[in-house]
Structures are given as C-alpha cells and as structure tokens.
C-alpha cells in the first residue's frame, strides 16, 4: 500500500551536510531523522483504513513509529502486532510508559494488557491486519522518503550483497550520493552503521530512508529479502529498480515450498504494492526465465548465451582469481569489465548491476571502470598472508551457492594436480532439508572436505554434522571427508594439508563476526581465523 501526500499534511525535513554523521537520538537505537513534523493520528488512521479507538477522546499526534516497546521514544506510534508466540499488545504498558502517544493493533490486541481497559487518553488505531499497513504508515510519518530517492532493490537467493555493493560503486562513479542497505553493512555516504537484518522492519526502514534523505543521499542500493517481501517490511517503499539474481533452495523453513519462495521474490516485479518502476532479471536459471515471462517489460541479462537485453561474452579468469569479460548492451556497445571477484556467477552479478545502473541513467562504461577495484567482505574474499596457495572466505550457505563456489574455484586451480580443500558447516534452526544436499555437493566438488560447525544456534551441532556427513558419504564421486566440530580446529586442519597451488575455501559464514551457540554469540571471524591458521602453519 502506497499513500500519497495528499492524504496527510506534508512533512518538512531539515537537510544537513552529507559529510556530517547521521543523527542518533538514543545510543543503541535505530537511527531516525533529526526533524519530523507531527502527524495527526485520526488522519493517519483514515489514510490506511484503520479505526480510531475511542472514536472521540483527546487528539493525538505521532512523530515516529516502532514495533518494539524497548525502542519507543516520546511521541511514537507503537505497533502492537500479533506474533506466533506473543502479542505485541502485551507490551503496550511498557510502550505507553516510555512515551508512546498512540498504539496500532488488531481487535485481539485491544483485549490484552494495558489496552484491555484503555481509557480515552490512550489513542488506539484498530486494523484487522496491522502489519499489512505498517509500512505505509511508517512511510507517511516520515514524509514518504523514497519519493525523493532512487531505490535500487536486489532480490534473489545468492548474489544480493555483491550486486548491491557493485551498484553502490557504480552510483558513486556516476556522481550520485549513495546509501547502501544490506546483510554486511548499512552505509549513508561514507558512514557505516551496523546491519541487524538483510532488510529492516518497516518502521526502521522508513526512518533510515528519511535519515538518508536528510543527509543528501540521492540513490540507495538495497538488498531485499524474501522475508521482507512476504512480511511487508518494504511496503511503503518506492523502488526505481528491482533486480533478480537467481533462485535456489533456501529458507524453506519459512516459505515451506519453492513456489511460495518464488512468489515472495516475484512481488518486487508483479505486486502493485511494491512493484519496482523497472525490473531487471537475470535469466540464467529457470526461475529467472519464468519471472521474465511473467514480467515481459523487464530488462533481461544473461551470461549463458540466452537472448537478452544485456549479455556477456569472452569471459576469462586469471590465476589469482581476477577475471574480465565484455558486457554487450542493448545498443550493441561492448563494455570491458574487470573484476577482482572470482567465479562465473560474479560475471552475472556484474552484468546485472550494469543493467540496473543504465536503467537509472548512470553510464555503464563509467561504472564498469570502478568495478575492478571492488572487494566485498565475505564474498569470495581472498586472504593473503604470503602463503603459496589460494585462501578464500565466502558466505555460501545454501546448496546452489556451494556448488557454484566450488565450481568457480575448481576452474581457476593453476595446475591439474592442485586440490580444492573446503571447510563447511550448516546453520542450526534453519532449513534442515538442505544439509545432506550441501554435504553431497561439497564432497563432490572438493578433494578434501572438512565438515564443521557453522552457527548451531539451539540445535545439537553433532546432529547437524551427521546430516551433512550422510549426504557427503552417499556421494559416490567424492573426495576425502573429515569431520571436526570445532571450527577453529577445522580451519587449521584444512590449512595444514594445503600444498602450493591448492585452494582452501572456508564457506558458510562469510562476513559474520560471531558464532551463535545455545543463545550466546561468541566472537569468531573466518577471515581472521584463516589468516591466523596460515601464519601458524607457515610460521
């Protein structure tokens, strides 16, 4: 749902220098814009079809939105949403005590906690599906910030982070003032903020867009997760471009089926509530081709010889993992592209980014000149400490990504006798069906596979490893399989057997700085651990 400013009074924002630090109202809380004009609650309710309760009572205005009672600031609208285990209305007393001036909830929420006996001094907005309108409400409170931004959203199973970073680099090359929003980091210009989710919840997202607008940002490169699309986190966002990378098995613990997973991704291209003005679709896999057929106006890209708006040819890899190719645009112009990023899938990522940049008026040739300088944390990230073998850290944590990663590295081994040594685990409390698949693919693609722990979370890590090992050992054409639960020891073991010319890849966690075990996050960085293991072995 998108609301026009005709519904409510427009919000006036104070613009500040993009070079200054983004404001933080309260340490540890998500950033908010420095200035927001109060919005009348009754008008806000009317704009989204909510019912003010009580109908009369004291007038109320809001100056912010949050769905977390612990994050409430004075003047906020607290979104008391129904959940799988608890209802947000149970925390309404905490929110009101912190200064919330109104509450958005459903009829069930009105019967719980502090709302059950709410007097006329508590303004409640009732809606049968409050989550469905939360994005539109948040955008309205913060002045519809994406109306002033070109937001380039990237969805798909793999490649979102790399494409978003390529977009940021290309936009900056084109003279745009950039924002970046994704798994690894959130950035406003040159200032980095922590990222808690691939795509934040709607109130935090719209507030962040408003902060970006205050700081002079013109264009935002943004990862858009399937969860965000399915749960309405991006509702109220105006996308100038929507990009699709690929689709493979992941998140079936949430979506249950690949059809539902695809449908969530496709919303960025087909659903009028969030549909991007222009779609750009990679058609290298069957899901991309299917999406392109459903969205016939989409710009298409392909690296495998399929007819498309943008194509790639003459791709070649260097021994150190760097590669280059020619991007062929819709006018037939050939643009040379060089990448530090190894892997044929990164040719597809770069081509997709060029097509998106061209769609918003950035010269693809100019952008391509800056792609060769880009390294993305935890995405085919090389670790160099003087060793005689290639060492890589990558975020691959799903079957297709593992297969593509190992295939790309295998193709770049410098000699026939060189070996590929892989360290890999699977995360706990996530899609269990992919564990034996990942074990099988990793065993088939590696000369040596070291099965280890990833983020076991609340599960028994030995059971996770056993599922992976069962898949690995069922693979007839497999390399050696070793199981070492301790991830640090597993990395050290992989390095210890590496010979000159080999490749060691530590996969699954990429940029992450911790390992989650039974509710506690322990410091752990694959890049640091791999570097330390190499130094120790090469001593």
C-alpha positions in Angstrom: 0.0 0.0 0.0 1.3 3.4 -1.0 -0.2 6.6 0.3 0.1 9.9 -1.4 1.0 13.0 0.4 -2.5 14.3 -0.4 -3.8 12.1 2.4 -1.8 13.9 5.1 0.0 17.2 5.6 3.5 17.0 4.0 6.4 16.7 6.4 9.2 19.3 6.3 12.8 18.0 6.8 15.9 19.8 7.7 18.7 18.9 5.2 22.2 18.7 6.7 25.6 18.2 5.2 26.1 14.7 3.8 29.6 14.7 5.3 28.2 15.1 8.9 27.5 12.0 11.0 24.0 10.6 10.9 22.0 11.5 14.0 21.4 9.1 16.8 18.7 10.1 19.1 19.5 7.4 21.6 22.6 5.3 21.7 21.9 1.7 20.5 18.6 2.5 18.9 17.9 2.6 15.1 18.7 6.0 13.5 15.9 8.4 13.0 15.6 11.7 11.1 16.5 14.9 13.0 13.2 16.6 12.3 9.7 15.2 11.7 6.5 17.2 11.7 3.9 15.7 14.0 1.2 13.7 12.1 -2.4 13.6 13.3 -3.5 10.1 14.4 -7.0 10.4 13.2 -5.8 11.4 9.7 -3.3 8.6 9.7 -6.0 6.1 10.6 -8.2 7.4 7.8 -5.4 7.1 5.3 -4.9 3.3 5.9 -8.5 2.3 6.7 -7.9 1.9 10.4 -10.5 2.8 13.1 -9.5 5.3 15.8 -10.5 3.9 19.3 -12.1 5.5 21.1 -13.8 7.5 18.3 -13.6 10.7 20.3 -11.2 11.4 23.2 -8.1 13.5 23.2 -6.4 14.4 20.0 -3.1 12.8 19.4 -0.1 13.2 17.1 2.9 10.9 16.4 6.4 11.7 15.4 7.9 8.3 15.0 7.0 4.6 14.7 8.3 1.4 16.2 7.1 -2.2 16.8 9.5 -2.8 19.7 8.4 -1.5 23.1 12.0 -1.3 24.2 12.7 1.2 21.3 9.8 3.6 22.0 10.6 7.3 22.1 8.3 10.1 23.2 5.6 10.7 20.6 5.9 7.3 18.9 3.1 5.2 17.4 3.7 1.7 18.9 2.8 -1.1 16.6 1.4 -3.9 18.8 1.5 -6.7 16.2 0.2 -10.3 16.6 3.0 -12.9 16.7 3.4 -16.6 16.6 4.1 -16.9 20.4 3.2 -13.5 21.9 1.1 -10.5 21.0 2.7 -7.0 20.9 -0.2 -5.7 22.9 1.2 -7.5 25.9 3.9 -4.8 25.9 1.7 -1.8 25.4 2.1 -0.7 29.0 5.8 -0.6 28.6 5.4 1.4 25.4 3.0 3.9 26.9 5.2 4.4 29.9 8.1 5.2 27.6 6.0 8.0 25.9 4.1 6.3 23.1 1.3 8.6 22.1 -0.8 6.0 20.2 -0.9 2.3 19.5 -1.6 0.4 16.3 -3.1 -3.1 16.8 -5.8 -5.6 15.8 -9.1 -6.3 17.5 -7.4 -9.2 19.5 -4.8 -6.7 20.8 -7.5 -4.5 22.2 -8.4 -7.2 24.6 -4.9 -7.7 26.1 -2.7 -6.0 28.7 -3.0 -2.2 29.1 -5.2 -1.9 26.0 -8.0 -4.1 27.6 -9.0 -1.2 29.8 -7.7 1.7 27.7 -9.3 5.0 28.7 -10.0 7.9 26.4 -6.5 9.2 27.0 -5.0 6.3 25.1 -5.4 6.6 21.3 -5.6 3.2 19.6 -5.7 2.6 15.8 -7.5 -0.6 15.1 -6.9 -2.6 11.9 -7.6 -6.2 11.1 -4.1 -6.7 9.6 -1.9 -4.1 11.3 1.4 -5.5 9.8 0.0 -5.0 6.3 -0.4 -1.3 6.8 2.7 -0.7 9.0 5.0 0.1 6.0 2.5 2.7 4.6 2.0 4.3 8.0 5.8 4.4 8.6 6.4 6.0 5.2 3.7 8.6 5.9 5.0 9.5 9.3 8.5 10.0 7.9 7.3 12.0 4.9 7.4 9.4 2.2 11.2 9.5 2.0 11.6 7.2 -1.0 9.7 9.6 -3.2 12.9 11.7 -3.1 15.3 8.7 -3.6 16.1 6.3 -6.4 16.0 2.9 -4.6 17.5 0.0 -6.4 16.3 -3.2 -4.8 18.1 -6.5 -5.3 16.4 -9.8 -4.6 17.3 -13.5 -5.3 18.9 -16.3 -3.3 22.5 -15.6 -4.0 24.4 -12.5 -5.1 22.3 -9.8 -3.4 25.2 -8.4 -1.4 27.7 -8.4 -4.2 25.2 -6.8 -6.6 24.3 -4.1 -4.0 28.0 -3.3 -3.5 28.6 -3.1 -7.3 25.6 -0.8 -7.5 26.9 1.4 -4.8 30.3 1.7 -6.5 28.7 2.4 -9.9 26.3 5.0 -8.5 29.2 6.8 -6.8 31.2 6.7 -10.0 28.2 8.4 -11.7 28.3 11.3 -9.2 25.4 10.1 -7.1 25.3 10.4 -3.3 24.8 6.9 -2.1 23.1 4.8 0.6 23.7 1.1 1.0 21.4 -1.3 2.9 22.1 -5.0 3.3 23.4 -8.0 5.1 27.0 -6.9 5.6 26.6 -3.2 6.3 24.3 -0.2 6.1 26.0 2.9 4.8 25.0 6.5 4.5 27.6 8.1 2.2 30.9 7.1 3.8 29.4 6.5 7.3 28.7 2.8 8.2 26.0 1.6 10.5 25.5 -2.0 11.8 23.1 -4.2 9.9 20.8 -6.5 12.0 18.8 -7.9 9.1 19.2 -8.1 5.4 16.1 -5.9 5.3 15.0 -4.0 8.4 11.4 -3.9 9.7 9.2 -1.3 8.1 9.4 1.4 10.8 13.2 1.2 11.0 13.5 1.1 7.2 11.4 4.2 6.5 13.2 6.1 9.3 16.5 5.1 7.8 15.4 6.3 4.3 14.4 9.6 5.9 17.8 9.9 7.5 19.4 9.2 4.2 17.3 11.9 2.6 18.4 14.4 5.3 22.0 13.6 4.5 21.7 14.3 0.8 21.5 10.7 -0.4 20.1 10.5 -3.9 20.3 6.8 -4.6 20.1 3.7 -2.4 21.4 0.2 -3.3 19.4 -2.2 -1.2 19.1 -6.0 -0.6 15.5 -7.1 -0.5 15.0 -10.5 1.3 12.1 -12.9 0.6 11.1 -12.5 4.3 10.9 -8.7 3.8 8.7 -9.1 0.8 6.4 -11.8 2.4 6.1 -9.9 5.7 5.5 -6.4 4.3 8.8 -4.9 5.5 9.3 -3.0 2.3 5.6 -1.8 2.0 5.6 1.9 1.6 8.9 1.9 -0.3 9.1 3.2 -3.9 11.5 1.1 -5.9 13.1 2.8 -9.0 14.6 -0.6 -10.0 14.0 -4.2 -8.9 16.8 -6.7 -9.7 16.5 -10.5 -9.6 19.7 -12.6 -9.4 18.7 -16.3 -9.2 16.7 -18.7 -7.1 17.7 -21.9 -5.4 16.7 -23.8 -2.3 16.9 -21.8 0.9 14.5 -20.5 3.6 12.1 -23.4 3.2 11.7 -23.4 7.0 9.8 -20.2 6.4 8.3 -20.4 2.9 7.8 -24.2 3.0 7.8 -24.6 -0.8 9.9 -23.3 -3.7 6.7 -22.0 -5.3 6.0 -19.8 -2.2 9.6 -18.7 -2.1 9.5 -17.7 -5.7 6.2 -15.9 -5.2 7.7 -13.8 -2.4 10.6 -12.8 -4.6 8.3 -12.1 -7.6 6.4 -9.5 -5.6 9.1 -6.9 -6.3 8.2 -7.3 -10.0 4.5 -8.1 -10.0 2.7 -6.8 -6.9 1.5 -3.2 -7.3 2.1 -2.5 -3.6 5.9 -2.9 -4.0 6.4 -3.3 -7.8 9.5 -1.5 -9.0 9.2 1.0 -11.8 11.7 -1.0 -13.8 12.6 -4.7 -13.5 15.9 -6.2 -14.3 16.0 -10.0 -14.4 18.9 -12.5 -14.8 17.6 -15.3 -17.0 20.5 -17.7 -16.5 18.3 -20.1 -14.4 14.7 -21.4 -14.9 13.3 -19.2 -12.2 14.6 -16.1 -13.8 13.2 -17.1 -17.2 9.9 -17.8 -15.6 9.9 -14.4 -13.9 10.8 -12.6 -17.1 7.8 -14.3 -18.8 5.5 -13.0 -16.0 7.1 -9.5 -16.3 7.5 -9.1 -20.1 8.6 -5.4 -19.7 11.6 -6.4 -17.6 15.1 -5.8 -18.8 16.9 -9.1 -19.1 20.5 -10.1 -18.6 22.2 -13.4 -19.5 25.7 -14.8 -19.4 25.0 -18.3 -20.8 24.1 -17.4 -24.4 20.4 -16.8 -24.0 18.9 -13.9 -25.9 18.7 -11.0 -23.5 18.8 -7.2 -23.4 22.3 -7.4 -21.8 24.7 -10.3 -22.5 28.3 -11.1 -21.6 31.0 -12.7 -23.7 34.7 -13.5 -23.8 34.8 -14.1 -20.0 38.3 -15.2 -18.9 39.8 -15.8 -15.4 43.3 -15.0 -14.2 45.4 -17.4 -12.0 44.9 -15.1 -9.0 41.1 -15.2 -9.3 40.6 -11.9 -11.1 38.5 -12.0 -14.3 37.4 -9.9 -17.2 34.6 -10.0 -19.8 32.8 -7.9 -22.3 29.3 -6.6 -21.4 27.1 -6.1 -24.5 24.4 -3.6 -24.0 21.0 -3.2 -25.8 22.6 -0.9 -28.4 25.3 -3.5 -29.2 28.0 -1.5 -27.5 30.7 -3.6 -25.9 31.9 -2.5 -22.4 35.1 -4.1 -21.0 34.6 -5.2 -17.4 37.4 -6.3 -15.0 36.7 -7.8 -11.6 38.7 -8.8 -8.6 35.9 -11.2 -7.6 36.4 -14.8 -8.8 33.7 -17.0 -10.1 31.5 -17.1 -13.2 28.5 -16.1 -11.1 30.2 -12.8 -10.4 30.1 -12.1 -14.2 26.3 -12.4 -13.9 26.3 -10.2 -10.8 28.3 -7.5 -12.5 26.2 -7.7 -15.7 23.0 -7.3 -13.6 24.4 -4.3 -11.8 25.4 -2.6 -15.1 21.9 -3.1 -16.5 20.4 -1.6 -13.3 22.7 1.4 -13.4 22.0 2.0 -17.0 18.2 2.0 -16.1 18.7 4.9 -13.7 20.9 6.9 -16.1 24.4 6.0 -14.9 26.9 5.3 -17.7 27.6 1.6 -17.7 31.0 2.2 -19.2 31.9 4.6 -16.3 30.5 2.3 -13.7 32.5 -0.7 -15.1 35.7 1.2 -14.7 35.1 1.2 -10.9 34.0 -2.5 -10.6 37.6 -3.7 -10.8 38.5 -2.0 -7.5 35.7 -3.6 -5.5 36.1 -6.3 -2.9 33.1 -7.4 -1.0 33.5 -8.6 2.6 33.0 -12.4 2.9 32.1 -12.8 -0.7 34.9 -14.7 -2.5 37.2 -12.7 -0.2 40.9 -13.6 -0.6 43.1 -13.9 2.4 46.8 -13.1 1.6 49.5 -13.6 4.2 52.3 -14.8 2.0 51.1 -18.4 1.6 51.8 -20.5 -1.6 48.1 -21.4 -2.0 44.8 -19.6 -2.6 42.8 -18.9 0.5 39.2 -17.8 0.2 36.4 -16.9 2.6 32.8 -17.0 1.2 29.3 -16.7 2.6 27.9 -19.7 0.5 25.5 -21.4 2.9 22.9 -23.0 0.5 23.3 -25.9 -1.9 23.4 -24.0 -5.2 25.8 -21.4 -3.8 28.2 -24.1 -2.5 28.1 -25.8 -5.9 28.7 -22.6 -7.8 31.5 -21.5 -5.4 33.4 -24.8 -5.7 32.9 -25.0 -9.5 34.3 -21.5 -9.9 37.4 -22.2 -7.7 38.0 -25.6 -9.4 38.1 -23.8 -12.8 40.8 -21.5 -11.5 43.1 -24.0 -10.0 46.5 -23.4 -11.6 47.6 -26.9 -12.3 46.0 -30.4 -12.9 47.3 -31.7 -9.6 46.1 -28.8 -7.5 43.5 -29.6 -4.9 40.4 -27.9 -3.6 40.1 -28.1 0.2 36.8 -27.0 1.7 35.7 -26.2 5.3 31.9 -26.1 5.6 29.1 -26.4 8.1 25.3 -25.8 8.2 23.4 -23.4 10.4 21.0 -24.7 13.1 17.3 -23.8 13.4 17.1 -23.3 9.7 16.1 -25.4 6.6 17.1 -28.9 7.6 16.5 -30.4 4.2 19.5 -28.7 2.6 22.1 -30.2 5.0 22.6 -33.6 3.2 22.4 -31.7 -0.1 25.2 -29.3 0.9 27.3 -32.2 2.2 26.9 -34.1 -1.0 27.7 -31.1 -3.2 30.7 -30.1 -1.1 32.1 -33.6 -1.1 31.7 -34.0 -4.9 33.3 -30.6 -5.5 36.2 -30.9 -3.1 39.3 -33.0 -3.0 39.2 -32.7 0.8 36.0 -31.7 2.7 36.2 -30.7 6.4 32.7 -30.8 7.9 32.5 -28.5 10.8 30.1 -26.3 12.8 28.6 -23.1 11.5 26.1 -21.4 13.8 24.4 -24.4 15.6 22.1 -22.0 17.5 19.9 -24.1 19.7 20.5 -27.4 17.9 22.9 -30.2 18.7 25.8 -29.5 16.4 26.7 -33.2 16.1 23.3 -33.9 14.6 23.8 -31.1 12.0 27.2 -32.5 11.1 25.8 -36.0 10.9 23.2 -34.9 8.3 25.9 -33.3 6.2 28.1 -36.3 6.5 25.3 -38.7 5.5 24.9 -36.6 2.3 28.6 -36.5 1.7 29.2 -40.2 2.1 26.3 -41.1 -0.1 28.1 -39.2 -2.9 30.0 -41.8 -5.0 32.3 -39.4 -6.7 33.7 -37.7 -3.6 36.9 -36.5 -2.2 38.2 -37.2 1.3 35.7 -36.3 4.1 36.8 -35.3 7.6 34.6 -34.2 10.5 36.0 -31.7 13.0 33.3 -29.9 15.1 35.5 -27.1 16.4 35.5 -24.5 13.6 38.9 -23.1 14.5 40.5 -26.5 14.5 38.8 -27.4 11.2 40.2 -24.3 9.5 43.7 -25.2 11.0 43.4 -28.8 9.7 42.5 -27.6 6.2 45.5 -25.2 6.1 47.8 -28.0 7.4 47.2 -30.2 4.4 47.3 -27.5 1.8 50.2 -27.7 -0.7 51.5 -25.0 -3.1 48.9 -24.3 -5.8 46.0 -25.7 -3.8 42.9 -23.6 -2.9 41.5 -23.6 0.7 38.0 -22.2 1.0 36.2 -21.6 4.3 32.5 -21.3 3.5 29.2 -20.5 5.1 29.7 -17.6 7.4 31.5 -15.1 5.2 31.4 -11.6 6.8 30.0 -12.7 10.1 31.9 -11.8 13.3 30.4 -14.3 15.7 29.3 -17.9 16.1 25.9 -18.5 17.7 25.8 -21.4 20.1 22.8 -22.0 22.5 21.7 -18.4 22.5 25.2 -16.9 23.0 27.2 -15.3 20.2 30.9 -16.0 20.6 33.5 -13.8 18.7 34.6 -15.6 15.5 35.7 -14.2 12.2 36.6 -16.7 9.4 38.9 -14.2 7.7 40.9 -13.7 10.9 40.9 -17.4 11.8 42.1 -18.4 8.3 44.8 -15.8 8.3 46.0 -16.9 11.8 46.0 -20.6 10.8 48.1 -19.8 7.7 50.6 -17.8 9.8 50.9 -20.6 12.3 51.4 -23.3 9.7 53.8 -21.2 7.6 55.5 -19.9 10.8 
